[in-house]
């Protein structure tokens, strides 16, 4: 079996857990292929049983990796997806960060989770994504997101006006600081912090959530993900910020943004005893009495 490892940087005290992961893979004769920048970060601090292969770009992964492990937090997983693209390689997140909605394997569960995966004791959770189209091809080939697209004002000044059309029908013109178009996976991210609803990963929807809207009667809207969304932005400023997961770009007010469902999905590795409801109960501490 071949497993690709992707990560960024982390604190010194977390090297112990990464060493533990490397030793588990070595004991099971797993061939490791590691992202080159990440390898440069860990090479002097980690003992490898055998020298790992490295990769630098997405086209080197198909045929060379059966799984990818993301080492870090949810932001690291979002970056890992830009390498997996449409290859179908299953992704498992080992959480060395904080919340870890996506990277759900805690550092204390590494041994248990990896052993279960190597025994075939897992399922694949298919997560839908959105893609973005602009005349300027703002995000190039990586024009998709697992979590959300956001439109924000560039400066701290006045609000912006975002006209939203669903299948060429006007939904609303939002006076707000910005707007979020979230996938089901993204419904527990930025959208949730703006009072958006939580929707299950298989619900086949988008959530449209305003950011600090001026009209208090304007609420988030859930629409089918087969819909095509068009955004037009107005305001006193001529430029605005567009975010696509962990990436961002500046657009002019003349730019029209089109959002639709991406043609491929991402396969997240899920342990047999885990599910979406278990995750949100744990991460959001539902049902826990924390008063004492």
N, C-alpha and C positions, 0 to 999 in steps of 0.2 A: 504494500500500500504506500502511496505517496501523499504527503500532506504538506500544503503550502502554509507558511507562517507569515503573517503580516502584522506590523505594529508600528508605533512611532516611538516616542520617548516616555519613560516613566521614572518614578522616584527610586532611589537606591535600594530602599527596603523591599521593593517588589521584585528585584532580581532573583531572590530566593524562590519565588513561585514559578518564574519562567524557567529556572534551572530544573525545578521539579518536573515541569512539562517536558523539557528536552530529555530528561532521564527516562521518563515513562515511555516516550516514543522510541527511544533507543532500545529499551528492554524488549519492546515488541517488534523490533527490526523494521520500524517504519522509516522510509526514506523521506528526509526533510528537504524541502526547497523553500528558501527564505528570501523575502524581499530585500534587495540589495541595500537600500538605505537603512533598513532595520538591522540587517546583519552588521553593518558598520557600527551601529550603536551598541550592539550586545557582544561583539566578537571578543573583546578583551575582558569581559566579565563573566562569560558563560563557557562551561566546558562541554563540548560536543563529543559524543562517542566516536563519531566519524564526521569528517568535514562535510557540511551541507552544501548542496547546490544552491545557487542564487538565481533570482529572476528580477528583471527591471521593468517589464512592460506586460500588458494584458495578453498579448498574442503568444507569450511564452508559456502560459498556463494550460490551455487545452491539451489534453494528452499527457501532461506532466504532473497533474495534481488530481487526486480523487476527492479531496476535501480542502477547504481553507479554514485555518483558525485565525481569528482576529484577536490580537492581544492588546487589550486596553479597555476603553469605554464605548459608548454608543457612537460617539463621533468617529472613532477608529473604524467601527463597522461600516459606517457610511462611506468612509474613504475606501475600505476594502471592496465595496460594491463597484467602485469605478474600475477596479482591476478585473473583477469577475465578469462584468457585463452580461452578455447573453450566452455565456459558456455553459450555464446550468450547474457549475461546480457548487456543491452544498457548502454553506458557510456556518461555522459555529463560533460564537463570541465568548471569550474568556474575559471576565470583567475585572480589570485592575483599576477601573475608574470609580464612579460614584453610584448613580442610580441604576443603570444597567437594565433598561427595558429590553433592549435587543441583545446585548451581551449578557445573557442571563446566567452563565456559569460563573459562580463566585470563585475566588482564588482558593478557597478551602475545599472546593468540590472538583478540582482539576483531575485528581486521580480517578475518582468515581466516574466522572463524565467521560473522560477519554477512554477508560477501560470499557464502558458500556458501548461507546461508538465503535470501538475495534471489534466488539462481539456482535455488532449489528443490531444492538438494542436501542434503536432510535427511530424517529419518523421525520419526514420532511414537511415543513410548513411552508407552503407556497405563498409568497407575499407579492401582491400586485404593486405596480409602480405607475407614476405619471411621466409623461414626456412633454417637453416644451418646444415650441416652434416660434422663431422670430425671423424676420427678414435678414438680420445681421448674423444669424447663427451664433448667438451670444456664448453658448456653452460648448460649441463644437460638437464632437462625437459623444461627449458625456452630457447629453441633454435630457437626462432622466433623473428621477428622484424616488427614493423609497419612502421618505417622510413627507416632504412638502415643498411647494413653491411659495415664496413670500414676496410681496411688493411693499416696500417701505419708503417713507420720505427720506431723502438723503441728509437733510439737515434737521436741526431741532426746532425749526420755525413752524409755520402754519401747517394745517392738515392738507391731505391730498384728496382728490376726488377720483375714485376708481369705478368706471362703468363696467359692469359684468353682464355678459350675454351668454345664455345657455342655449345651444343649438339655434343661434341667431335670434333668440328672444331675450329681451332685456329683463334681467332679474332685478337689478337694483343699481343705483349710483351711490356708492358708499363714501360719505365724508368721514374720514378716519385717519389714523396714523399709518395705516397700512391694511393689507389683506393677506390671508393665508388660504391656500388651496391644499388640503391635506388628503393623503391616502388613509385607508384604515389603519395602517401601521403608524402613520403620522398623527393620528387622532389622539395618541397618548403623549405627544411631544409638545411643540409650540402651541398648537391649536388648543390643547387641554388647558394650558396656562392662560388662554384668552377666553375661557368658559365654553370651549367647544365640547361636543359630546364625545364619549368613547364609543367607537364602533368596532365590531369584531373583524379580524383579518379577512374572513371569507365573505364579507357582506357586499362586496362589489359596489362600493360607493366612493364618492368624494365628499369632503366637508369643506364648505366655504365659510370661513370665520373672520370677521372684521377685528382689527386691532384698535382698541380704544376709539370706538365709533362715537361720533357726536350725537347721534340719535339713539337714545337708550331703548327704543322699541325694536331696533334692528337686532336680530338674533342670528346665530349660525344656521346654515341651511345644508341639509344632506341631499345629494342628488345621485342618480345612477352614474357609475363610472363609464358607461357607454356614451355619455354626453360629451360634447365638445364645448369647451369654455373659452371665451375670448375676453381679454382685458384691455381697456383703454384708460390711460391715466392722465389726469389734469391737475393743475395746481399753480401756485405762484412761481415755483422753481421749474427749470427746464429739464432737470435730470432727477432720476429716482433710482433706488436700489432694488435689484431683484436677487433673491436668494434661492438656491436650488440645493437643498440639504446643506452640506458644509461649504458650498461654493457660492460666490456672489459676483455680480457684474452691475455696471451702471448703464441705464437706458435713458434715451431721450423721450420726451413726452409724445413724440410722434410715433413711437414704436408700439405696434399691436402685438400682444402676447397671446398665443394659442396653446391651450393645455388639453391633452387627451390621455387616455390610458395607454401605457407602454405595451408593446406587443409581446414582451417577454416578462417573466417574473423571476424573483430571487428565491432560492431554496434555503431556508433556515433549518439547521439541525435542531431537533427538539427531543429531549429525553422522553422515554415512554410514560413516565409519571407526571410530566409537566404539561400544562396547557395554558392558553391565554388567560383564563380566569384565575388560575393559580398565580400567574405572574402579576396581574394587577392587584390581587389581594395582598401579595407580599410587598410589592414596591410602593403601593399607596397606603399600606398598613390598614386596610379595611378590616373591621371587626376586632381591632386591637384596642385595649384600654391602656392608653399611654399617660393617664393622669398621674400615675404614681411612678 
